[in-house]
């Protein structure tokens, strides 16, 4: 992507990415228009690839690739997942979701998603923190 067509990142998203980069907890970040703009290295096993190889993508496409479902196997729409709730309703959300990893194995994860607001109250996107249940 050329620099002239690259989207300007908000300081809020830059700081969220910096935090995610320095944590061992899997995290993904989506911007205010619904694009996945980053996921950290610990998230790569579940996140359907390395971010450096995949790059920014539509959060809808990324969620579809994970084939999310409830713990009892019922398909989940993005709007039913913590990240989708945080994005649409601009509020924190938490839940348990089963996704399909790169290895084709099912992973049950607890997810907490937070809307990201700037100092002026403007919505910049979401950050979802998740961990696999054993």
The 8 nearest C-alpha neighbors of each residue, nearest first, counted from 0:
[[1, 5, 2, 4, 3, 6, 54, 55],
 [2, 0, 3, 4, 5, 6, 7, 55],
 [1, 3, 5, 4, 0, 6, 7, 8],
 [2, 4, 1, 5, 6, 0, 7, 8],
 [5, 3, 2, 1, 6, 0, 7, 8],
 [6, 4, 2, 3, 1, 0, 7, 8],
 [7, 5, 8, 4, 2, 3, 9, 0],
 [6, 8, 5, 9, 4, 2, 10, 3],
 [9, 7, 6, 12, 10, 13, 11, 30],
 [8, 10, 11, 12, 13, 7, 123, 14],
 [9, 11, 13, 12, 14, 8, 117, 15],
 [10, 12, 14, 9, 13, 117, 15, 123],
 [13, 11, 15, 9, 14, 10, 16, 8],
 [14, 12, 10, 16, 15, 11, 17, 9],
 [13, 15, 17, 11, 16, 12, 10, 18],
 [16, 14, 12, 18, 17, 13, 11, 19],
 [17, 15, 19, 13, 14, 18, 20, 12],
 [16, 18, 14, 20, 15, 19, 13, 21],
 [17, 19, 15, 16, 21, 20, 14, 22],
 [20, 18, 16, 22, 21, 17, 39, 26],
 [21, 19, 17, 18, 39, 22, 16, 40],
 [20, 22, 18, 19, 17, 23, 39, 16],
 [23, 21, 19, 24, 20, 18, 25, 39],
 [22, 24, 41, 25, 21, 40, 19, 20],
 [23, 25, 22, 41, 26, 130, 128, 129],
 [26, 24, 42, 41, 129, 128, 39, 23],
 [27, 25, 128, 127, 38, 39, 42, 19],
 [26, 28, 38, 127, 37, 126, 39, 128],
 [27, 29, 126, 37, 125, 36, 35, 38],
 [30, 28, 35, 36, 34, 125, 124, 33],
 [29, 31, 124, 33, 34, 32, 123, 36],
 [30, 32, 124, 123, 33, 122, 29, 34],
 [33, 31, 30, 34, 124, 29, 123, 57],
 [34, 32, 30, 31, 58, 29, 57, 35],
 [35, 33, 57, 58, 29, 30, 56, 36],
 [34, 36, 29, 58, 56, 55, 57, 37],
 [35, 37, 55, 29, 28, 34, 30, 56],
 [38, 36, 28, 27, 35, 50, 39, 16],
 [37, 39, 27, 26, 50, 42, 28, 40],
 [38, 40, 42, 41, 20, 26, 19, 25],
 [39, 41, 43, 42, 38, 49, 25, 20],
 [42, 40, 25, 43, 39, 23, 24, 44],
 [43, 41, 25, 40, 39, 46, 44, 45],
 [42, 44, 46, 40, 49, 48, 45, 41],
 [45, 43, 42, 46, 101, 100, 47, 48],
 [44, 46, 100, 43, 42, 47, 101, 99],
 [47, 45, 43, 42, 44, 48, 100, 65],
 [48, 46, 101, 45, 100, 43, 44, 65],
 [49, 47, 43, 46, 50, 53, 101, 44],
 [48, 50, 52, 43, 51, 53, 47, 40],
 [49, 51, 53, 54, 52, 38, 48, 37],
 [52, 50, 49, 54, 53, 48, 37, 55],
 [53, 51, 50, 49, 54, 48, 55, 47],
 [52, 54, 50, 51, 49, 48, 55, 56],
 [55, 53, 50, 51, 52, 56, 36, 37],
 [54, 56, 36, 35, 34, 53, 37, 57],
 [57, 55, 35, 34, 58, 54, 61, 60],
 [56, 58, 34, 60, 59, 35, 33, 61],
 [57, 59, 35, 34, 61, 60, 33, 62],
 [58, 60, 62, 57, 61, 63, 77, 33],
 [61, 59, 63, 57, 58, 62, 64, 56],
 [60, 62, 58, 64, 63, 59, 57, 65],
 [61, 63, 59, 65, 64, 60, 58, 66],
 [64, 62, 60, 66, 65, 61, 59, 67],
 [63, 65, 61, 62, 66, 60, 47, 99],
 [66, 64, 99, 62, 98, 63, 67, 100],
 [65, 67, 63, 64, 98, 99, 68, 62],
 [68, 66, 98, 75, 65, 97, 74, 96],
 [67, 69, 74, 75, 73, 97, 72, 96],
 [68, 70, 73, 72, 71, 96, 97, 74],
 [69, 71, 72, 97, 96, 68, 107, 95],
 [70, 72, 69, 73, 68, 97, 74, 96],
 [73, 71, 69, 68, 70, 74, 97, 67],
 [72, 74, 69, 68, 71, 75, 70, 67],
 [75, 73, 68, 67, 72, 69, 76, 66],
 [76, 74, 68, 67, 79, 69, 73, 77],
 [75, 77, 78, 79, 74, 80, 67, 68],
 [76, 78, 83, 80, 79, 75, 62, 59],
 [77, 79, 83, 76, 80, 84, 87, 82],
 [80, 78, 77, 76, 75, 83, 84, 81],
 [79, 81, 83, 77, 82, 78, 84, 76],
 [80, 82, 92, 84, 93, 83, 112, 94],
 [83, 81, 85, 112, 84, 80, 86, 127],
 [82, 84, 78, 86, 77, 80, 81, 85],
 [83, 85, 81, 87, 86, 82, 88, 78],
 [86, 84, 90, 89, 82, 91, 114, 83],
 [85, 87, 83, 84, 89, 88, 82, 125],
 [88, 86, 84, 89, 85, 83, 78, 90],
 [87, 89, 90, 84, 85, 86, 83, 91],
 [90, 88, 85, 86, 114, 87, 91, 84],
 [89, 91, 85, 88, 114, 92, 113, 84],
 [92, 90, 113, 85, 112, 114, 93, 89],
 [91, 93, 81, 112, 111, 85, 84, 90],
 [94, 92, 111, 81, 110, 112, 91, 95],
 [95, 93, 110, 109, 81, 96, 111, 92],
 [94, 96, 109, 108, 110, 107, 97, 70],
 [95, 97, 69, 108, 107, 68, 70, 98],
 [96, 98, 107, 68, 106, 70, 67, 69],
 [99, 97, 67, 65, 106, 105, 66, 100],
 [98, 100, 105, 65, 104, 103, 66, 106],
 [101, 99, 45, 103, 102, 104, 47, 105],
 [102, 100, 47, 103, 44, 45, 48, 99],
 [101, 103, 100, 104, 99, 44, 105, 45],
 [104, 102, 100, 101, 99, 105, 106, 98],
 [105, 103, 102, 100, 99, 106, 101, 98],
 [104, 106, 99, 98, 100, 97, 107, 103],
 [107, 105, 98, 97, 99, 108, 104, 131],
 [106, 108, 97, 132, 96, 131, 98, 105],
 [109, 107, 131, 130, 96, 132, 95, 97],
 [108, 110, 95, 129, 130, 94, 131, 96],
 [111, 109, 129, 94, 93, 128, 108, 95],
 [110, 112, 93, 128, 127, 92, 129, 81],
 [113, 111, 127, 82, 92, 81, 91, 126],
 [114, 112, 91, 126, 125, 85, 127, 115],
 [113, 115, 125, 85, 89, 90, 124, 91],
 [116, 114, 125, 124, 123, 122, 113, 117],
 [117, 115, 122, 121, 120, 123, 114, 118],
 [116, 118, 120, 119, 121, 11, 122, 115],
 [117, 119, 120, 116, 121, 11, 122, 115],
 [118, 120, 117, 121, 116, 122, 123, 11],
 [119, 121, 117, 116, 118, 122, 115, 123],
 [120, 122, 116, 117, 119, 123, 118, 115],
 [123, 121, 116, 124, 115, 31, 120, 117],
 [124, 122, 31, 115, 116, 30, 121, 11],
 [125, 123, 30, 31, 115, 29, 122, 114],
 [126, 124, 114, 115, 29, 113, 28, 86],
 [125, 127, 28, 113, 112, 27, 114, 29],
 [128, 126, 112, 27, 26, 111, 82, 113],
 [129, 127, 26, 111, 110, 25, 112, 126],
 [130, 128, 110, 109, 25, 108, 111, 26],
 [129, 131, 108, 109, 25, 132, 110, 24],
 [130, 132, 108, 107, 133, 109, 106, 129],
 [133, 131, 108, 107, 130, 109, 106, 95],
 [132, 131, 107, 106, 108, 130, 109, 105]]
